[in-house]
């Protein structure tokens, strides 16, 4: 296998076994399923993961009936994320899940019917963030490392989900979207009128497989404006007078400016040349009405990710040339990419 393969099924299948199955992945913020029967569906590969409020108890499961695999919850075929509210009921044979119990018509016909359950997925919490894992090789706390307490504080500073940045087509391998998020080299060229106006300089740090940028904002006018906005938000919210962005290995990017609002991206694999891009915005707890501020955040983020998608879609590599070509990375401004590569290769080389 080539050091950096963007386009083969062989690599994608190994990623599924070595990375998807064994790591914790960001799923939702608790505010997204506040009411009984609220659910969120996330698409990965060729399946769907459901997060569901079962009378106050949060569960996650694969969107397939344990009887014969029919879809349990409605989703939008044209989007990689879907929000809904309904009971868990298979429309084929009316198996129903409610209050932690699976009800099966004519259950005497099924061996060990009382033991049957949904295809549930492990979940764990970092404050109000909900993570999921198929078969975790470590605890969530250990995986997040030094960032665990910061992320817990961030999650508890968030008031609610305020809107999507997706759907945006990332017709490229998931790793390309992650790499793009890990470097500031492209910002002035791809985002001259959006993210580029902050005039940031990347100062990264690392914890386990994860990384974070702490970027000072050198546009003094924007910095002063952001300082004035601080009085709108609660004093005990997590804050930092910078643009900061976490890569939560493998698939998630969490970003914010000053901690007033957050965008969280999942670059989930679809096919080797297509990504399930899911991008959500959250607003921090505030003292005043922040509806106008929230709209501004969403509009700016949509612009940024559309610009990112345009350049990410230029990169596909070549099945025939993978073993022949070597890419080159900037020593300072792309150092988080090379760190990502080192962590990725470590787990991909595990048999």
Secondary structure, DSSP 8 states (H G I E B T S, - for coil): --SS-SS-HHHHHHHIIIIITTS-EEEEEGGGG-STTEEEEEEETTEEEEEEEETTEEEEEESS-TTT----S---TT-SEEEEE--EE-TTT--EEETTEEE-TTGGGSTTGGG----B-EEEEETTEEEEESS-SS-HHHHHGGGHHHHHHHHHHEEEEEEE-----B-S-HHHHHHHHT-STTHHHH-TTTGGGG-EE--EEEETTEEEEEEEE--HHHHHHHHHHGGGB-TTS---SSEEEEEETTTEEEEEETTSEEEEEEEEEEETTEEEEEEEEEEE-BSS--HHHHHHHHHHHHHHHHHHHHHHTT----TTTTTT------TTTTHHHHHHHHHHHHHHT--
